[in-house]
Amino acid sequence: MSQPAAPQATARVAPPTPPYRPAGALIGLALAVPAVIAWVWSYVLPTLSTVTRSFQADGPRRSGESAGTANYEAAVTSGFVGQVGFAVLLALIPLAVALLAAPLLAVLADRAGRVTRLVTRGVLALPLAAYAPVAVLLGMRAEGIEDGTLARDLQSPRLFLTSALAQMTFGLVVAVATTSYLSALRRREPGDRPAPAVLAVGGLLTLGVLATALQTYTAPALLTAGGPRGDSATPMFTAVQTTFRTMRLGVGSATSTLLLVLLGLLGLAAAGLIVATRLRIEFDGWRDRPAVGAAESLPGRRPLFAALVAVALLVVAGVTVWASLPWLRNSSSGTGRLPAAVETSTVLVNTWLPPLLSTLVAVGVAALAGFGIGALRPLGRFSELLLVPFAPWLFVGVGPLAIAGYERTQESGQLGSFLGLVPPVWLSVPALFAFTLLFRGQHPRWRSGGDAGRTLLLPALPMLAVTALPTWLAHAQAPLWAMLVSRGPDRMTAPVLVQMLADRRFGADGGPPLGLVLPLPLLVLFVLLFAALMVGYLERLAIRAGRPTDVQPTPAGADPSAGSPRRDTPEHGR
């Protein structure tokens, strides 16, 4: 039996260095101007206001009375260092999931072949879409009260909070991390080594999990109230409680400033990692093409890998459903038990429309700036350094800047109004980084002869949905900002209203209407949208590190978005 001929080696050539074009550089800088304006308004000015407020005595904002460093001394004395340590403790289990379980699942799915990868991505759309922390946590609390276990759990608030967060975030962390690792494992040639990209993704996930843990607010607010001695408080929870419960705005601002410093360092570390590894995102074409991956080297073991992946997906789906059962069981209480003069339609509009407005603007200006920086390259090969000024706010959410945002909303007379519910974030810094890396990855293909529309614009259109959907969902489900600016039940979002009803034991016979937080039709819609993006688009994205040296001029009639032709291999569709 004749042996198949060995594939011939494909020569690699460095992409041509495009000549410097002053006009293109100016256009690239001009496209970043809206993002700079939004960045200054949403992040820089609120940060400066928070820092200034931290050196002022408590009282009216413009009283001008200096407190020196007393506010910082009070913040440290009240246990800021211990709160940071507890936040790191909360991050340990999610970190283990992101750095151990998720890469193992990604490697198994990658070796099992294309069909298994697609199934994996489709199943992982469920925990992404079912992001409803307030509903899940209130469901846990309601069941704990009903069966009498809540009082026992509150005797060890740290252990209780750590366990509850691990259960609630397990599926979400697996979905985000596995999706990222699968893109990092995608290879173009047999000699490609995905290890640098995988390690870079792991580093970014580590920084992101730590930043998220530092800003944890909802779980301690709903489950432990910080603990009897504040032993289950996080920096974010303490900053909010100090500012808006005890009205010590100076100490709260000092705590927020210290938190911003930590988050800024994490963001700068992420930017440094991206620049040092030359990380980029490449789109490998709409059509299924011959694959190069681990699946070809061990064809006999692919059924084994597929079986292991099936077991792992059952575990992930099972844990996700199990953790959501308190929410799902209580969601049947419906939406009829609402305060007088509050309509279900009004609550849904308050919940979903304001964050949609800010999301569309934030992602839109991020896409423009990402195109200007990543595709037009105004600083040549040093263009990614333009991301460094934005990096300190890469992981910053609404919470650390809530004091400045609240005072700005109060001064504009928008407290209790519909416009006041709009999150004060007009630039998505994570989306800016994502679009810049995508256009950076596509830039050599454009310069090697590809059409701008097919190599740059069309591959970036689905990225609008990839970045906008999670941003919209996260803002709609976060209760903090709406809690601060709401005035009356008719101006509350669903998470805030349901929390208020649960605290007041409204309708004790039926429980609060948890189904209002994320209604079933919206949940199904998000599942379908995330699944379509995961299977149809993210499957074709590759995260790569190092210098792109394998792009060749695009042959006539070929798909420019897919780069250079690849050698034939037995498996198709990577």
C-alpha positions as CSV (number, residue, x, y, z in Angstrom):
1,M,0.0,0.0,0.0
2,S,1.6,3.2,-1.1
3,Q,2.3,5.9,1.4
4,P,0.8,9.4,0.8
5,A,3.3,11.9,-0.4
6,A,4.7,14.2,2.2
7,P,3.5,17.7,1.9
8,Q,6.0,20.1,0.6
9,A,7.3,22.8,2.9
10,T,5.7,26.2,2.5
11,A,8.1,29.0,2.3
12,R,7.6,31.9,4.7
13,V,8.3,35.4,3.8
14,A,8.1,38.5,5.9
15,P,5.3,40.9,5.1
16,P,6.4,43.9,3.1
17,T,7.0,47.0,5.1
18,P,4.5,49.6,3.9
19,P,5.9,53.1,3.2
20,Y,5.0,55.7,5.7
21,R,1.9,57.6,4.7
22,P,1.4,60.9,6.5
23,A,-2.2,61.2,5.3
24,G,-3.0,57.7,6.6
25,A,-1.3,58.5,10.0
26,L,-3.3,61.7,10.3
27,I,-6.6,59.9,9.5
28,G,-5.7,57.2,12.1
29,L,-5.1,59.8,14.8
30,A,-8.3,61.6,13.8
31,L,-10.4,58.4,14.1
32,A,-9.1,58.1,17.7
33,V,-10.2,61.6,18.7
34,P,-13.8,60.6,19.6
35,A,-12.4,57.8,21.8
36,V,-10.0,60.3,23.5
37,I,-12.9,62.7,24.2
38,A,-15.0,59.8,25.6
39,W,-12.0,58.6,27.6
40,V,-11.4,62.0,29.2
41,W,-15.1,62.5,30.0
42,S,-15.8,58.9,31.3
43,Y,-12.5,58.1,33.0
44,V,-9.9,60.8,33.3
45,L,-12.1,63.6,34.8
46,P,-13.9,61.3,37.2
47,T,-10.6,59.9,38.3
48,L,-9.2,63.4,39.0
49,S,-12.4,64.3,40.8
50,T,-12.1,61.2,43.0
51,V,-8.5,61.9,43.8
52,T,-9.3,65.5,44.6
53,R,-12.2,64.5,46.8
54,S,-10.1,62.1,48.7
55,F,-8.0,65.0,50.1
56,Q,-11.1,67.0,51.2
57,A,-13.0,66.8,54.5
58,D,-16.4,65.3,54.5
59,G,-19.1,67.8,53.6
60,P,-20.2,69.7,50.5
61,R,-18.1,68.9,47.5
62,R,-16.7,72.3,46.9
63,S,-16.2,73.3,50.6
64,G,-12.5,73.3,49.9
65,E,-11.5,72.2,53.4
66,S,-8.4,70.1,53.2
67,A,-8.1,66.8,55.1
68,G,-4.6,66.1,54.1
69,T,-3.9,62.4,54.3
70,A,-6.4,61.7,57.1
71,N,-8.8,60.1,54.7
72,Y,-6.2,57.6,53.5
73,E,-5.2,56.9,57.0
74,A,-8.8,56.1,57.9
75,A,-9.2,53.9,54.8
76,V,-6.1,51.9,55.7
77,T,-7.0,51.7,59.4
78,S,-10.5,50.4,58.4
79,G,-8.9,47.4,56.8
80,F,-8.2,48.2,53.2
81,V,-5.2,45.8,53.0
82,G,-7.3,43.0,54.5
83,Q,-10.1,43.7,52.1
84,V,-7.7,43.4,49.2
85,G,-6.5,40.1,50.6
86,F,-10.1,38.8,50.8
87,A,-10.7,39.9,47.2
88,V,-7.6,37.9,46.2
89,L,-9.1,34.9,48.2
90,L,-12.3,35.3,46.2
91,A,-10.3,35.1,43.0
92,L,-8.5,31.9,43.8
93,I,-11.1,29.4,42.7
94,P,-12.0,31.3,39.5
95,L,-8.2,31.5,38.8
96,A,-7.9,27.8,39.2
97,V,-10.7,27.3,36.8
98,A,-9.3,29.8,34.2
99,L,-5.7,28.5,34.4
100,L,-6.3,24.7,34.9
101,A,-9.8,23.5,33.9
102,A,-10.4,25.8,30.9
103,P,-7.1,25.2,29.1
104,L,-7.5,21.4,29.6
105,L,-11.0,21.6,28.1
106,A,-9.7,23.7,25.2
107,V,-6.8,21.3,24.4
108,L,-9.2,18.3,24.4
109,A,-11.7,20.1,22.2
110,D,-8.9,21.2,19.9
111,R,-7.6,17.7,19.5
112,A,-11.0,16.2,19.1
113,G,-11.6,18.0,15.8
114,R,-13.8,20.7,14.3
115,V,-17.3,19.2,15.2
116,T,-16.3,18.8,18.8
117,R,-15.0,22.4,18.9
118,L,-18.2,23.7,17.5
119,V,-20.3,21.8,20.0
120,T,-18.1,23.0,22.8
121,R,-18.5,26.6,21.7
122,G,-22.3,26.2,21.4
123,V,-22.7,24.7,24.8
124,L,-20.5,27.4,26.4
125,A,-22.9,30.0,25.1
126,L,-25.4,29.1,27.9
127,P,-23.3,30.3,30.9
128,L,-22.5,33.5,29.0
129,A,-26.1,34.3,28.3
130,A,-27.4,33.3,31.7
131,Y,-25.5,36.1,33.5
132,A,-28.0,37.3,36.2
133,P,-26.0,37.6,39.5
134,V,-28.7,39.5,41.4
135,A,-31.3,36.8,40.6
136,V,-29.0,33.9,41.4
137,L,-27.8,35.5,44.7
138,L,-31.3,36.5,45.8
139,G,-32.5,33.0,45.0
140,M,-29.7,31.5,47.1
141,R,-30.6,33.9,50.0
142,A,-34.3,33.0,49.7
143,E,-33.7,29.3,49.8
144,G,-31.2,29.7,52.7
145,I,-33.9,31.6,54.7
146,E,-36.5,29.0,53.8
147,D,-34.5,25.9,54.9
148,G,-32.7,27.7,57.8
149,T,-29.2,27.3,56.4
150,L,-28.5,31.0,55.9
151,A,-28.0,31.7,59.6
152,R,-25.5,28.9,59.8
153,D,-23.7,30.0,56.6
154,L,-23.4,33.6,58.0
155,Q,-21.4,32.3,60.9
156,S,-18.5,31.9,58.4
157,P,-19.2,34.7,56.0
158,R,-15.9,34.5,54.1
159,L,-16.3,30.8,53.4
160,F,-19.9,31.3,52.5
161,L,-19.2,34.2,50.1
162,T,-16.2,32.4,48.5
163,S,-18.3,29.3,47.9
164,A,-21.3,31.2,46.5
165,L,-19.2,33.2,44.1
166,A,-17.3,30.1,42.9
167,Q,-20.6,28.3,42.2
168,M,-22.1,31.4,40.4
169,T,-19.1,32.2,38.3
170,F,-17.9,28.7,37.4
171,G,-19.7,28.4,34.1
172,L,-19.0,32.0,33.1
173,V,-15.2,31.7,33.7
174,V,-15.0,28.4,31.9
175,A,-16.9,29.9,28.9
176,V,-14.7,33.0,28.6
177,A,-11.4,31.3,29.3
178,T,-12.0,28.2,27.0
179,T,-13.2,30.4,24.2
180,S,-10.0,32.5,24.4
181,Y,-7.7,29.4,24.7
182,L,-9.4,27.8,21.6
183,S,-8.5,30.9,19.6
184,A,-4.9,30.8,20.9
185,L,-4.5,27.1,19.9
186,R,-5.5,27.8,16.4
187,R,-2.5,27.3,14.1
188,R,-1.8,28.1,10.4
189,E,1.3,25.9,9.8
190,P,2.6,22.6,11.4
191,G,5.6,24.5,12.7
192,D,3.6,27.2,14.5
193,R,3.8,27.1,18.2
194,P,0.7,28.3,20.0
195,A,2.4,28.3,23.4
196,P,3.3,32.0,23.5
197,A,-0.3,33.0,22.6
198,V,-1.7,30.5,25.2
199,L,0.6,31.9,27.9
200,A,-0.3,35.5,27.0
201,V,-4.0,34.6,27.2
202,G,-3.5,33.0,30.5
203,G,-1.7,36.1,31.8
204,L,-4.6,38.4,30.6
205,L,-7.2,36.1,32.2
206,T,-5.3,36.2,35.5
207,L,-5.2,40.0,35.5
208,G,-8.9,40.2,34.5
209,V,-10.0,37.8,37.3
210,L,-8.0,39.7,39.9
211,A,-9.5,43.0,38.8
212,T,-13.0,41.6,38.8
213,A,-12.5,40.3,42.3
214,L,-11.3,43.6,43.6
215,Q,-14.5,45.2,42.3
216,T,-16.9,42.6,43.7
217,Y,-19.9,44.4,45.2
218,T,-23.2,42.6,44.5
219,A,-22.4,39.3,46.3
220,P,-21.3,40.8,49.7
221,A,-24.1,43.4,49.5
222,L,-26.8,40.7,49.0
223,L,-25.5,37.8,51.0
224,T,-23.4,38.9,54.0
225,A,-23.6,42.7,54.1
226,G,-19.9,42.7,54.6
227,G,-20.0,40.4,57.6
228,P,-20.6,41.3,61.3
229,R,-17.1,42.8,61.6
230,G,-16.5,43.7,58.0
231,D,-14.6,40.4,57.5
232,S,-16.3,39.6,54.2
233,A,-16.0,43.1,52.7
234,T,-14.2,43.8,49.5
235,P,-12.6,47.2,48.6
236,M,-15.5,48.1,46.3
237,F,-18.2,47.2,48.9
238,T,-16.4,49.2,51.5
239,A,-16.0,52.2,49.3
240,V,-19.8,52.2,48.5
241,Q,-20.8,51.7,52.1
242,T,-18.5,54.3,53.4
243,T,-19.6,56.9,50.9
244,F,-23.3,56.3,50.5
245,R,-24.3,54.7,53.9
246,T,-22.2,56.7,56.4
247,M,-21.8,59.7,54.1
248,R,-18.0,59.9,54.6
249,L,-17.3,60.9,51.0
250,G,-13.6,61.8,51.7
251,V,-12.8,58.3,53.1
252,G,-14.9,56.6,50.4
253,S,-13.0,58.6,47.8
254,A,-9.7,57.6,49.3
255,T,-10.7,53.9,49.2
256,S,-11.8,54.3,45.6
257,T,-8.5,56.0,44.7
258,L,-6.4,53.2,46.3
259,L,-8.6,50.7,44.3
260,L,-8.0,52.7,41.1
261,V,-4.3,52.5,41.7
262,L,-4.4,48.7,41.9
263,L,-6.7,48.4,38.9
264,G,-4.4,50.8,37.0
265,L,-1.4,48.7,37.7
266,L,-3.2,45.6,36.5
267,G,-4.3,47.4,33.3
268,L,-0.8,48.6,32.6
269,A,0.5,45.0,33.2
270,A,-2.0,43.8,30.6
271,A,-1.0,46.4,28.1
272,G,2.7,45.6,28.7
273,L,2.0,41.9,28.1
274,I,0.2,42.7,24.8
275,V,2.9,44.9,23.5
276,A,5.8,42.6,24.6
277,T,4.3,39.5,23.0
278,R,3.0,41.4,19.9
279,L,-0.4,39.8,20.6
280,R,-2.9,40.1,17.8
281,I,-6.2,38.7,16.6
282,E,-6.4,37.2,13.1
283,F,-9.5,36.3,11.1
284,D,-8.9,33.1,9.1
285,G,-11.7,33.5,6.6
286,W,-15.4,32.8,6.3
287,R,-15.0,29.5,4.4
288,D,-13.9,26.3,6.0
289,R,-10.3,25.6,5.0
290,P,-7.8,22.8,5.5
291,A,-6.8,22.7,9.1
292,V,-3.5,22.4,10.9
293,G,-3.8,21.3,14.4
294,A,-3.2,18.6,17.0
295,A,-6.2,16.6,15.7
296,E,-4.2,15.4,12.7
297,S,-1.3,14.0,14.7
298,L,-3.4,11.6,16.7
299,P,-6.4,10.7,14.5
300,G,-7.0,7.4,16.3
301,R,-7.5,9.1,19.7
302,R,-10.0,11.7,18.5
303,P,-13.1,9.6,19.7
304,L,-11.4,9.5,23.1
305,F,-10.9,13.2,23.2
306,A,-14.5,13.8,22.0
307,A,-15.8,11.6,24.8
308,L,-13.7,13.5,27.4
309,V,-15.0,16.8,26.1
310,A,-18.6,15.5,26.3
311,V,-18.1,14.6,29.9
312,A,-16.5,18.0,30.7
313,L,-19.3,19.9,29.0
314,L,-21.9,17.9,31.0
315,V,-20.1,19.0,34.1
316,V,-20.0,22.6,33.1
317,A,-23.6,22.7,32.0
318,G,-24.6,20.8,35.2
319,V,-22.8,23.1,37.5
320,T,-24.3,26.1,35.7
321,V,-27.8,24.9,35.9
322,W,-27.3,23.7,39.5
323,A,-26.0,27.1,40.6
324,S,-28.9,28.8,38.8
325,L,-31.6,26.6,40.3
326,P,-32.4,29.0,43.2
327,W,-33.1,31.7,40.5
328,L,-35.0,29.4,38.1
329,R,-37.2,27.9,40.9
330,N,-38.1,31.4,42.2
331,S,-38.6,32.9,38.7
332,S,-42.0,31.2,38.4
333,S,-43.3,33.8,40.9
334,G,-43.9,35.9,37.8
335,T,-43.9,39.7,37.5
336,G,-47.3,40.5,39.0
337,R,-46.3,41.4,42.5
338,L,-45.0,44.9,41.8
339,P,-45.6,48.1,43.8
340,A,-48.6,50.2,42.8
341,A,-48.2,52.3,39.6
342,V,-45.2,50.3,38.5
343,E,-45.6,48.5,35.2
344,T,-43.6,45.6,34.0
345,S,-42.9,47.3,30.7
346,T,-41.5,50.4,32.5
347,V,-39.2,48.2,34.6
348,L,-37.9,46.4,31.5
349,V,-37.3,49.7,29.6
350,N,-35.4,51.1,32.6
351,T,-33.3,47.9,32.7
352,W,-32.4,47.4,29.1
353,L,-32.6,50.7,27.2
354,P,-30.3,53.0,29.1
355,P,-27.3,50.6,29.1
356,L,-28.0,49.9,25.4
357,L,-27.6,53.6,24.6
358,S,-24.2,53.9,26.4
359,T,-23.1,50.5,24.9
360,L,-23.7,51.5,21.3
361,V,-21.7,54.7,21.8
362,A,-18.9,53.1,23.8
363,V,-18.4,50.2,21.4
364,G,-18.8,52.4,18.3
365,V,-16.1,54.9,19.3
366,A,-13.9,52.0,20.4
367,A,-14.2,50.4,16.9
368,L,-13.3,53.7,15.2
369,A,-10.2,54.2,17.4
370,G,-9.2,50.5,17.0
371,F,-9.3,50.9,13.2
372,G,-7.3,54.1,13.4
373,I,-4.6,52.5,15.6
374,G,-4.5,48.9,14.4
375,A,-5.2,49.3,10.7
376,L,-3.8,52.7,9.7
377,R,-0.8,52.4,12.1
378,P,-0.1,56.1,12.8
379,L,3.1,55.3,14.7
380,G,4.1,52.4,12.5
381,R,5.2,49.3,14.4
382,F,4.9,51.3,17.6
383,S,1.2,52.1,17.1
384,E,0.1,49.8,20.0
385,L,1.8,52.2,22.4
386,L,-1.2,54.5,21.8
387,L,-3.1,52.0,23.9
388,V,-1.0,52.7,27.0
389,P,-2.8,55.9,28.1
390,F,-6.0,53.9,28.1
391,A,-4.6,50.9,29.9
392,P,-5.0,52.1,33.5
393,W,-8.8,52.0,33.0
394,L,-8.8,48.7,31.0
395,F,-10.4,46.8,34.0
396,V,-12.2,49.7,35.7
397,G,-15.9,49.4,36.0
398,V,-18.5,51.9,37.1
399,G,-17.9,51.3,40.8
400,P,-14.5,52.9,41.5
401,L,-15.7,56.1,39.8
402,A,-19.3,56.0,41.2
403,I,-18.7,58.9,43.6
404,A,-17.7,61.3,40.8
405,G,-20.4,60.0,38.5
406,Y,-23.0,60.4,41.2
407,E,-22.0,64.0,42.0
408,R,-21.9,64.8,38.2
409,T,-25.4,63.3,37.8
410,Q,-26.7,65.2,40.9
411,E,-25.3,68.5,39.6
412,S,-27.0,68.0,36.2
413,G,-30.3,67.4,37.9
414,Q,-30.7,63.9,36.4
415,L,-31.1,61.9,39.7
416,G,-34.3,59.9,39.4
417,S,-34.6,60.5,35.7
418,F,-34.4,58.1,32.7
419,L,-31.2,59.7,31.5
420,G,-29.7,59.3,35.0
421,L,-30.0,55.5,34.5
422,V,-27.6,55.6,31.6
423,P,-24.2,54.2,32.8
424,P,-21.6,57.0,32.7
425,V,-19.3,55.0,30.4
426,W,-19.0,56.3,26.9
427,L,-15.9,54.3,25.9
428,S,-15.4,50.6,26.3
429,V,-11.7,50.3,26.8
430,P,-11.8,46.4,26.5
431,A,-13.5,46.9,23.1
432,L,-10.8,49.4,22.1
433,F,-8.1,46.8,22.8
434,A,-10.0,44.0,21.1
435,F,-10.6,46.1,17.9
436,T,-7.0,47.3,17.9
437,L,-5.7,43.7,18.1
438,L,-8.1,42.5,15.4
439,F,-7.1,45.3,12.9
440,R,-3.5,44.8,13.8
441,G,-3.8,41.1,12.9
442,Q,-5.5,41.9,9.6
443,H,-3.1,44.7,8.7
444,P,-0.4,42.6,7.0
445,R,-3.1,40.9,4.8
446,W,-4.4,44.2,3.7
447,R,-0.9,45.4,2.9
448,S,-0.1,42.2,1.0
449,G,-2.8,42.9,-1.6
450,G,-6.1,42.3,0.1
451,D,-9.2,44.5,-0.4
452,A,-9.8,46.8,2.6
453,G,-13.5,45.9,2.8
454,R,-12.9,42.2,2.9
455,T,-9.7,42.1,4.9
456,L,-10.5,44.8,7.5
457,L,-14.2,45.9,7.6
458,L,-16.2,42.6,7.0
459,P,-14.1,40.6,9.6
460,A,-14.6,43.4,12.1
461,L,-18.4,43.7,11.8
462,P,-19.3,40.7,14.0
463,M,-16.8,42.0,16.6
464,L,-19.2,44.8,17.2
465,A,-21.7,42.2,18.5
466,V,-19.0,40.2,20.3
467,T,-18.0,43.3,22.4
468,A,-21.4,45.0,22.6
469,L,-23.6,42.0,23.8
470,P,-21.5,41.2,27.0
471,T,-21.2,45.0,27.7
472,W,-24.9,45.5,27.4
473,L,-25.8,42.5,29.5
474,A,-23.2,43.3,32.2
475,H,-24.5,46.9,32.6
476,A,-28.1,45.8,32.6
477,Q,-27.5,43.2,35.3
478,A,-25.3,45.4,37.6
479,P,-27.3,47.0,40.3
480,L,-24.9,49.5,41.7
481,W,-25.3,52.5,39.4
482,A,-29.1,52.2,39.2
483,M,-29.3,51.9,42.9
484,L,-27.4,55.2,43.4
485,V,-29.4,57.3,40.9
486,S,-32.9,55.8,41.2
487,R,-35.6,57.7,43.0
488,G,-38.7,55.7,43.4
489,P,-39.8,52.2,42.2
490,D,-40.9,53.6,38.8
491,R,-37.3,54.6,38.0
492,M,-35.6,51.4,39.2
493,T,-34.1,48.7,37.0
494,A,-35.2,45.1,37.6
495,P,-32.2,44.0,39.7
496,V,-32.6,47.0,42.0
497,L,-36.4,46.7,42.3
498,V,-36.3,42.9,42.9
499,Q,-33.6,43.5,45.6
500,M,-35.8,46.1,47.3
501,L,-38.8,43.8,47.2
502,A,-36.7,41.0,48.7
503,D,-35.4,43.2,51.5
504,R,-38.9,44.4,52.4
505,R,-40.2,40.8,52.2
506,F,-42.7,42.0,49.7
507,G,-45.2,39.2,48.8
508,A,-43.6,36.8,51.3
509,D,-46.0,34.0,50.1
510,G,-44.7,34.2,46.5
511,G,-41.2,35.7,46.9
512,P,-39.8,38.5,44.8
513,P,-40.3,38.3,41.0
514,L,-36.8,37.0,40.1
515,G,-38.1,36.3,36.6
516,L,-38.1,40.0,35.9
517,V,-34.3,40.3,36.2
518,L,-33.6,38.3,33.0
519,P,-37.0,37.2,31.4
520,L,-37.0,33.9,29.7
521,P,-37.5,35.3,26.2
522,L,-34.5,37.5,26.6
523,L,-32.5,34.6,28.0
524,V,-33.3,32.5,25.0
525,L,-32.4,35.4,22.7
526,F,-29.1,35.9,24.3
527,V,-28.3,32.1,24.1
528,L,-29.1,32.1,20.4
529,L,-27.0,35.3,19.8
530,F,-24.0,34.1,21.8
531,A,-24.2,30.6,20.2
532,A,-24.3,32.1,16.7
533,L,-21.3,34.3,17.4
534,M,-19.3,31.5,19.0
535,V,-19.9,29.0,16.2
536,G,-20.0,31.3,13.2
537,Y,-17.4,33.9,14.1
538,L,-15.2,33.2,17.1
539,E,-14.4,29.8,15.7
540,R,-12.6,31.6,12.8
541,L,-10.6,34.0,15.0
542,A,-7.0,33.2,16.0
543,I,-5.1,34.8,18.8
544,R,-1.4,34.8,17.9
545,A,1.8,36.2,19.4
546,G,5.1,37.2,17.9
547,R,5.9,38.8,14.6
548,P,3.6,37.8,11.7
549,T,6.1,36.3,9.2
550,D,3.8,34.0,7.3
551,V,1.7,36.3,5.2
552,Q,2.3,36.1,1.5
553,P,0.8,38.1,-1.4
554,T,-2.8,37.1,-2.0
555,P,-3.3,35.2,-5.2
556,A,-5.9,36.4,-7.7
557,G,-9.3,35.0,-6.9
558,A,-8.5,33.9,-3.4
559,D,-10.3,35.1,-0.3
560,P,-8.2,38.1,0.9
561,S,-9.5,37.8,4.5
562,A,-8.0,34.4,4.9
563,G,-4.4,35.3,4.2
564,S,-2.0,33.0,2.4
565,P,-3.0,29.5,1.2
566,R,-2.2,26.7,3.5
567,R,-1.1,23.2,2.7
568,D,-3.6,20.4,2.4
569,T,-4.2,18.2,5.4
570,P,-6.7,15.4,6.2
571,E,-8.9,17.5,8.5
572,H,-10.9,20.4,7.2
573,G,-12.5,23.4,8.7
574,R,-10.2,24.8,11.3
